[in-house]
C-alpha cells in the first residue's frame, strides 16, 4: 500500500462515526414516554410569567399586565445578552441573561390595549432553535420542533436546505440513528472499499464521536 493511499485509508477510518446508542424502547413505550415528557414540558412552560414562540429568525413573548398600564409605567430593557421586563417600582417580571444573543436594533416591545406587553427579539444566529428565553428557565425539547411549511417556503434555497438538514438530523438523533454527515461518511467509505477490493477492511471500526 502506498503512503498516499495508506494516509487516505487511515483518514477515512478515523473520521467515520455512527450513533451506537442503545434503544430498548418499543414504539408504544416511546410514544408513552414522549407523551409524558410533552405534558411535563407544557406544565413547566405554563408556569412562566409569559408565553413565547419562535421561528428560526426571531422569538416573540407576550405577557399580561394590569389593565390601564401605560408605556411610562414599564421598565423594559433589551440588551444583546440580557432582558429585563418590569413595572416601575415593582419586582421584575423577567430579569435574566438571554439563552442566545439578539440583535438589539431589530428587537422591539409594544404595549397593546394597556394590558398586554409584546416583546420581539431578533436572533443573531438564525440557524438554531432556542430551548428557553432566559438561562435557568425551564427548557423545551428543540428536537420536537417542526417548522410550518409556510415558514420554510419563506427561506432562500441555501438556508432552506440547511434547515431541512437540521430537521433530518434531529429526527435521526431522536431515533438514535446516524445523522446526515455520518451517512455521507459511510457512503464515502463504502465507495472507497468498492474502489480498493485489494485492501482488508475487516478490522475497520466506526467510533462514536
KAURDA-V355105 format. One record per residue. N is the residue number from 1. RES is the residue in one small letter. PSI is psi in degrees with one decimal (NA if undefined). BURIAL is b if it has 9 or more other ideal C-beta (glycine too) atoms within 8 Angstrom, else e. D_CENTER is the distance of its C-alpha to the mean C-alpha in whole Angstrom. Layout:
N/RES/PSI/BURIAL/D_CENTER
N/RES/PSI/BURIAL/D_CENTER
//
This chain:
1/x/128.3/e/44
2/x/161.2/e/44
3/x/-41.6/e/42
4/x/-45.3/e/40
5/x/-38.1/b/39
6/x/-40.2/b/39
7/x/-45.1/e/36
8/x/-45.3/b/34
9/x/-46.7/b/35
10/x/-41.8/e/33
11/x/-46.0/e/31
12/x/-44.2/b/29
13/x/-39.5/b/30
14/x/-29.0/e/28
15/x/-15.2/e/25
16/x/147.1/b/24
17/x/149.7/b/22
18/x/157.8/b/21
19/x/121.2/b/19
20/x/16.2/e/22
21/x/135.5/e/21
22/x/148.2/e/23
23/x/101.6/e/22
24/x/3.8/e/25
25/x/139.0/e/24
26/x/163.4/e/26
27/x/-38.2/e/24
28/x/-42.4/e/26
29/x/-38.4/e/25
30/x/-39.4/b/21
31/x/-40.3/e/21
32/x/-43.9/e/23
33/x/-43.8/b/20
34/x/-39.8/b/18
35/x/-42.2/e/20
36/x/-44.5/e/21
37/x/-39.7/b/17
38/x/-42.2/b/16
39/x/-42.0/e/19
40/x/-42.6/e/19
41/x/-44.3/b/15
42/x/-39.7/e/17
43/x/-41.0/e/20
44/x/-42.7/b/18
45/x/-32.8/b/17
46/x/-22.7/e/20
47/x/-10.2/e/22
48/x/151.4/b/20
49/x/7.8/e/22
50/x/160.1/b/20
51/x/148.3/e/18
52/x/153.1/b/15
53/x/167.3/e/13
54/x/156.9/b/11
55/x/-177.4/e/10
56/x/-22.7/b/9
57/x/-30.2/e/12
58/x/170.6/b/13
59/x/134.2/b/13
60/x/131.8/b/16
61/x/147.1/b/18
62/x/143.8/b/21
63/x/147.6/b/23
64/x/147.3/e/27
65/x/165.2/b/30
66/x/139.2/e/34
67/x/134.8/e/36
68/x/-2.2/e/37
69/x/138.3/b/35
70/x/163.8/e/35
71/x/-38.8/e/33
72/x/-11.4/e/36
73/x/-7.5/e/35
74/x/146.8/b/31
75/x/93.2/b/30
76/x/124.4/b/26
77/x/123.3/e/25
78/x/116.8/b/22
79/x/174.5/e/22
80/x/-35.7/e/19
81/x/16.9/e/18
82/x/148.5/b/19
83/x/140.1/b/20
84/x/130.0/b/23
85/x/119.6/b/25
86/x/157.1/b/28
87/x/131.9/b/31
88/x/133.2/e/34
89/x/3.6/e/36
90/x/160.0/e/34
91/x/145.1/e/31
92/x/141.2/b/27
93/x/-43.3/b/25
94/x/133.2/b/22
95/x/95.1/e/23
96/x/174.7/b/20
97/x/129.6/e/18
98/x/147.2/b/15
99/x/-23.9/b/11
100/x/166.5/b/11
101/x/149.7/e/14
102/x/159.7/b/15
103/x/107.3/e/18
104/x/-43.0/e/21
105/x/-22.4/e/23
106/x/5.2/e/21
107/x/137.8/b/20
108/x/167.8/e/23
109/x/149.9/b/24
110/x/159.4/e/27
111/x/118.4/b/29
112/x/126.7/e/30
113/x/26.4/e/33
114/x/28.2/e/34
115/x/-6.4/b/31
116/x/129.3/b/28
117/x/132.4/b/25
118/x/123.2/b/23
119/x/129.0/b/20
120/x/122.0/b/18
121/x/123.1/b/16
122/x/120.9/b/15
123/x/145.8/b/12
124/x/-50.7/b/14
125/x/106.3/e/11
126/x/28.7/e/10
127/x/24.5/e/8
128/x/151.5/e/5
129/x/146.5/e/3
130/x/138.2/b/5
131/x/-9.1/e/7
132/x/163.4/b/10
133/x/-49.5/b/12
134/x/152.1/b/14
135/x/138.0/e/15
136/x/-15.3/e/16
137/x/156.9/b/16
138/x/139.2/b/15
139/x/152.1/e/11
140/x/161.5/b/9
141/x/102.3/b/8
142/x/-17.0/b/5
143/x/-17.3/e/7
144/x/-3.3/b/9
145/x/131.2/b/8
146/x/104.1/e/11
147/x/146.3/b/11
148/x/149.1/e/15
149/x/-34.1/e/17
150/x/-33.1/e/19
151/x/-39.7/b/16
152/x/-37.3/b/15
153/x/-18.8/e/19
154/x/-12.3/e/19
155/x/154.0/b/17
156/x/165.9/e/19
157/x/-46.8/e/20
158/x/-44.7/e/18
159/x/-41.1/b/15
160/x/-40.9/b/15
161/x/-39.3/e/16
162/x/-39.9/b/13
163/x/-44.2/b/11
164/x/-36.7/b/13
165/x/-43.5/b/13
166/x/-41.6/b/9
167/x/-42.4/b/9
168/x/-45.0/b/12
169/x/-36.7/b/11
170/x/-42.6/b/9
171/x/-42.3/b/12
172/x/-42.2/b/14
173/x/-40.0/b/12
174/x/-28.8/e/13
175/x/9.2/e/16
176/x/42.4/e/17
177/x/161.2/e/18
178/x/142.9/b/18
179/x/179.1/b/15
180/x/-37.4/b/16
181/x/-41.8/e/17
182/x/-41.3/b/19
183/x/-38.2/b/21
184/x/-41.0/e/22
185/x/-39.7/b/24
186/x/-41.6/b/25
187/x/-41.4/e/27
188/x/-41.2/b/28
189/x/-41.5/b/30
190/x/-38.9/e/31
191/x/-41.1/e/33
192/x/-41.5/b/34
193/x/-40.2/b/36
194/x/-32.9/e/37
195/x/-16.4/e/39
196/x/68.3/b/40
197/x/-15.2/e/42
198/x/-12.1/e/44
199/x/151.3/e/41
200/x/112.8/e/41
201/x/11.4/e/37
202/x/-23.5/e/38
203/x/3.5/e/37
204/x/132.4/e/33
205/x/150.6/e/30
206/x/127.8/b/27
207/x/139.1/e/25
208/x/132.8/e/22
209/x/NA/e/20
//
